Amino acid sequence: MRPRVIINAAMSVDGKIALADGHGVRISNEEDLRRVHELRAEIDAILVGIGTVLKDDPKLTVKAEYATGKNPLRVVLDSGGRTPPDAKVLDASSPTLIVTSADCDRTFKHAEVLRCGKDDVDLRALLDHLQARGIGSVLVEGGSTVIWAFLREGLADEVRVFVGSVVLGGASAPTLAGGEGAGSIDEAARLRLDRVERLGDGVLLVYTVVR
Ligand SMILES: NC(=O)c1ccc[n+]([C@@H]2O[C@H](COP(=O)([O-])OP(=O)(O)OC[C@H]3O[C@@H](n4cnc5c(N)ncnc54)[C@H](OP(=O)(O)O)[C@@H]3O)[C@@H](O)[C@H]2O)c1
């Protein structure tokens, strides 16, 4: 048994999740922010890659203006231990787990460290570890590389994408899923569309990952 993994992201109509220089931009509208924070309040852990921490410095907590509830465990995939000491995920406002590769010896004030994986973090071993400590659900909030990794390894159960009514353009802007991508259509992640919901001026798409 592994925790239930939900991928959640906001993208533009042209599939971008950030600007061409990699910096985050607000794609969600107020209705979507409320949805995301309500989801965070229900989930046991929220996970991002170090790329997202370095570009956006997210706090990854439940904002009181949108939802009430317990902050989830914050999990950062950071093989080389590059999380800056002043990153918001290290602000002690809620528990944080930094996951590095086995040979990284960095430690962090206000965060627990799990060393797991040779080069990149071993996602299966991480999910097994989370399950063993009672985490039943994980919200993967990005970025592009991490979303592709969960889909490629068949470790995601659900994908929820908010499509904001905006076109960002930029050939180098990160899209919903990056990494190396599929080598052929057989390697594509297959999804089943479960729900389409209008959220203000945008739309929420909810998919089950087909295995
Ligand atoms: N619109 C949205 O909803 C949204 C949400 C979040 C982020 N974003 C955007 O996404 C962008 C960041 O995405 P990104 O692709 O550059 O970075 P990312 O996916 O946040 O982080 C990728 C990094 O995570 C580390 N990692 C460790 N183990 C891994 C594994 N098993 N699989 C994959 N990655 C692993 C790797 O760095 P190491 O080798 O150093 O460990 C990897 O380069 C930013 O532009 C941000 O604004 C958008």
The ligand as an SDF file (V2000), in Angstrom:
LIG
                    3D

 48 52  0  0  0  0  0  0  0  0999 V2000
    1.5430   26.6500  -11.8650 N   0  0  0  0  0  0  0  0  0  0  0  0
    1.7490   25.7410  -10.9450 C   0  0  0  0  0  0  0  0  0  0  0  0
    0.8230   25.0860  -10.4780 O   0  0  0  0  0  0  0  0  0  0  0  0
    3.1600   25.4870  -10.4690 C   0  0  0  0  0  0  0  0  0  0  0  0
    3.3570   24.8050   -9.2720 C   0  0  0  0  0  0  0  0  0  0  0  0
    4.6580   24.5510   -8.8660 C   0  0  0  0  0  0  0  0  0  0  0  0
    5.7330   24.9730   -9.6370 C   0  0  0  0  0  0  0  0  0  0  0  0
    5.5070   25.6460  -10.7770 N   0  0  0  0  0  0  0  0  0  0  0  0
    6.6360   26.0670  -11.6090 C   0  0  0  0  0  0  0  0  0  0  0  0
    7.4330   24.9380  -11.9160 O   0  0  0  0  0  0  0  0  0  0  0  0
    8.7770   25.3820  -12.1570 C   0  0  0  0  0  0  0  0  0  0  0  0
    9.7290   24.4810  -11.4300 C   0  0  0  0  0  0  0  0  0  0  0  0
    9.7050   23.2270  -12.0540 O   0  0  0  0  0  0  0  0  0  0  0  0
   11.0620   22.4700  -12.3350 P   0  0  0  0  0  0  0  0  0  0  0  0
   10.7350   21.3830  -13.2710 O   0  0  0  0  0  0  0  0  0  0  0  0
   12.1120   23.4440  -12.7190 O   0  0  0  0  0  0  0  0  0  0  0  0
   11.4800   21.9510  -10.8970 O   0  0  0  0  0  0  0  0  0  0  0  0
   10.7600   20.9540   -9.8760 P   0  0  0  0  0  0  0  0  0  0  0  0
    9.9610   19.9480  -10.6090 O   0  0  0  0  0  0  0  0  0  0  0  0
   10.1140   21.7600   -8.8070 O   0  0  0  0  0  0  0  0  0  0  0  0
   12.0420   20.2660   -9.2070 O   0  0  0  0  0  0  0  0  0  0  0  0
   12.8150   19.3840   -9.9860 C   0  0  0  0  0  0  0  0  0  0  0  0
   14.0170   18.9470   -9.2080 C   0  0  0  0  0  0  0  0  0  0  0  0
   13.6400   18.0920   -8.1270 O   0  0  0  0  0  0  0  0  0  0  0  0
   14.7480   17.2800   -7.8030 C   0  0  0  0  0  0  0  0  0  0  0  0
   14.3920   15.8760   -7.7090 N   0  0  0  0  0  0  0  0  0  0  0  0
   14.8960   15.0280   -6.7780 C   0  0  0  0  0  0  0  0  0  0  0  0
   14.4390   13.8050   -6.9550 N   0  0  0  0  0  0  0  0  0  0  0  0
   13.6250   13.8350   -8.0290 C   0  0  0  0  0  0  0  0  0  0  0  0
   12.8950   12.8400   -8.7190 C   0  0  0  0  0  0  0  0  0  0  0  0
   12.8720   11.5550   -8.3270 N   0  0  0  0  0  0  0  0  0  0  0  0
   12.1820   13.1990   -9.8020 N   0  0  0  0  0  0  0  0  0  0  0  0
   12.1780   14.4770  -10.2410 C   0  0  0  0  0  0  0  0  0  0  0  0
   12.8630   15.4770   -9.6260 N   0  0  0  0  0  0  0  0  0  0  0  0
   13.5940   15.1500   -8.5250 C   0  0  0  0  0  0  0  0  0  0  0  0
   15.7710   17.4400   -8.9420 C   0  0  0  0  0  0  0  0  0  0  0  0
   16.7800   18.3580   -8.5170 O   0  0  0  0  0  0  0  0  0  0  0  0
   18.0520   17.7880   -7.6950 P   0  0  0  0  0  0  0  0  0  0  0  0
   18.7340   16.8290   -8.6330 O   0  0  0  0  0  0  0  0  0  0  0  0
   18.8560   18.9750   -7.3580 O   0  0  0  0  0  0  0  0  0  0  0  0
   17.4860   17.1020   -6.5230 O   0  0  0  0  0  0  0  0  0  0  0  0
   14.9390   18.1010  -10.0200 C   0  0  0  0  0  0  0  0  0  0  0  0
   15.7100   18.8700  -10.9170 O   0  0  0  0  0  0  0  0  0  0  0  0
    8.8710   26.8110  -11.6980 C   0  0  0  0  0  0  0  0  0  0  0  0
    8.9200   27.6100  -12.8490 O   0  0  0  0  0  0  0  0  0  0  0  0
    7.5900   27.0210  -10.9440 C   0  0  0  0  0  0  0  0  0  0  0  0
    7.1240   28.3520  -11.0390 O   0  0  0  0  0  0  0  0  0  0  0  0
    4.2510   25.9260  -11.2110 C   0  0  0  0  0  0  0  0  0  0  0  0
  1  2  1  0
  2  3  2  0
  2  4  1  0
  4  5  1  0
  4 48  2  0
  5  6  2  0
  6  7  1  0
  7  8  2  0
  8  9  1  0
  8 48  1  0
  9 10  1  0
  9 46  1  0
 10 11  1  0
 11 12  1  0
 11 44  1  0
 12 13  1  0
 13 14  1  0
 14 15  2  0
 14 16  1  0
 14 17  1  0
 17 18  1  0
 18 19  2  0
 18 20  1  0
 18 21  1  0
 21 22  1  0
 22 23  1  0
 23 24  1  0
 23 42  1  0
 24 25  1  0
 25 26  1  0
 25 36  1  0
 26 27  1  0
 26 35  1  0
 27 28  2  0
 28 29  1  0
 29 30  1  0
 29 35  2  0
 30 31  1  0
 30 32  2  0
 32 33  1  0
 33 34  2  0
 34 35  1  0
 36 37  1  0
 36 42  1  0
 37 38  1  0
 38 39  2  0
 38 40  1  0
 38 41  1  0
 42 43  1  0
 44 45  1  0
 44 46  1  0
 46 47  1  0
M  CHG  2   8   1  16  -1
M  END
$$$$
